[in-house]
Amino acid sequence: MELETHRFALPQLVVAQAHKEITHNEALVLVDALLHPLVEGVATAPPALSINDAGKCWLVGNSSSDSFAGKEDHLAYWTGGSWRFTAPILGMRVWHRPGGYMINYTDQGWVSFATVASPSGGAVVDAECRAAMSELISRLSDAGILRTT
């Protein structure tokens, strides 16, 4: 019998296991972090946090130290008393709360979409086209798909 799930290594209950609530609660903590992940930013060392910060997540950056050492690119989840780490999988997306955009995990690591400026200038100005492009960029930015300047 498998002891962990295949994608995110969530702990599974086993037959005749004592204290199943521990395994179940650990799985719920990880589901809470991974269901709709939102990160506060990128950190190379654990930020100073209190119990009131429980539930906040960061992406672990390169050259990390302390309890983040060796966890580069992982999602670090603060439980109020300790850190939980989850290795990313291809296609994983997180919301970067301070920037207001999505970050995606690819073969190149964590990447965000390119910044797109609203249309301006040019020899011939087509007001309807510019308005439509601005609206499209605005909607994609609101959805976290594009970053705008």
N, C-alpha and C positions, 0 to 999 in steps of 0.2 A: 504494500500500500504506500502511496506517495505521502510524504510528510509536509510538502509544500506545493502550492500551485505552480504551474509552469511558467507563467509570464512574470509575476511580481513576487514570487516566493512567499505568498501569504501562508501562514501556518494552518494546517488542517487538523481536524480532530481525528483521533485514531480509536479503534475499538478498545474498550476497557481502560481508557485513559483516565487517570485520576486528575482532578482539578481542571476539568475541561474549560471552565470559565476563563482561566488564564490564557489558554490558546485562543479561545473565541474573542476575548477582549483585545488581544494583540492584533488579531486579524481586523477587528473593527477600527482600531487606531490607524492601521495602514490603509484601509478602505477610505476612511475619513480624509486622509492626506491625498489619496490618488484619484478619487472619484471625479473631482473637478479641481485639479491642482492650481493653486494661486501662489506665486512666489513674491517675496518682498524685495528680491534682488539677487545678486551674486555675492557670495562671501567666501573668503579663503580661510577664515577662522571663525569659530562660533561667536556670534554677537552676544553681548551682555543682555540677558533676558530674565524675566521673572515668571512666576506661575501665571500671572495675568496675560502673558504672551503665548500661552499654550495654543497650539494649532497653527502657528505661523511657520511658513516654509521658506527655504532659500535654495538656490542652486549652488552647489559647491564648485568654486572656481579652481583654476590651475594653481600649482604650488601651494596647496592648502596645508594648514598646520593644526596643531592640537588635536582635538577629536575629529576634525575634518580631514586630517592627513590620510592620503590614500583613497579618498572618496570623491576625487574629481569627477565632475559631471553628474554626480548623484543628486537626488532631491533630499534635502535635509529637513526633517520635520521635528519641531520642538513640542514635546508632550507636557511641558511644565516642570519636568524634573530630569529629563534625559532627551537625547537625540535619537531618532530613528532615521535610517538611510535606505533609500531605494535606488537601485541602478536603473537608469532610463532604458527604454526599448525604442527601437526605430518607430517613428511616427507619433511618439508621445508628444503631447502639447501641453504647455502650461501658460497661464495668464500672468504677465509681468505687471503687477499691480501699480507700481510707481509710474511706469511708462504708458500703461493702458494699451498693451498690445500682446499678441500671442508669440511665444517662442516655441520652436519645433525642434525635436531631436532627430538628426539625420546622420548619415555616414560621416559628416564633417563635425559632428557634435551639436551643441545647441545653437540654433541660428534663428534670427528674426527676418521678416520680410524687409526688403529694401525700402528706404524712405522715398516717398514720392511727393514732389512739389506740385502745387496746383498750376494749371496752364497759365502762361502770361507771355506777353510780347509777341513777336512775329510780324511779318510784313503785312499780312491781311488778318484782321481780327474778326473771327466769326463768333459773335456773342452767344448764339444758341449752342454751338458746339462747345464753347468754353464753359457755359453754364452746365451743360450735360456732363462734361468731363469732371467739373468741380463737384457736382452732385454724386457722381459715381465714386470719386476718390473719397468724398466725405462718408458715404455709406460703407465702403470697404474699410475705412479707418475706424468707424464706429463699431464694426464687427471684429476689430482687432486683426484684420487680415493685412492691412497696410499701415505703415507709419507715415505720418505727414510732417512737413516742416512747419 
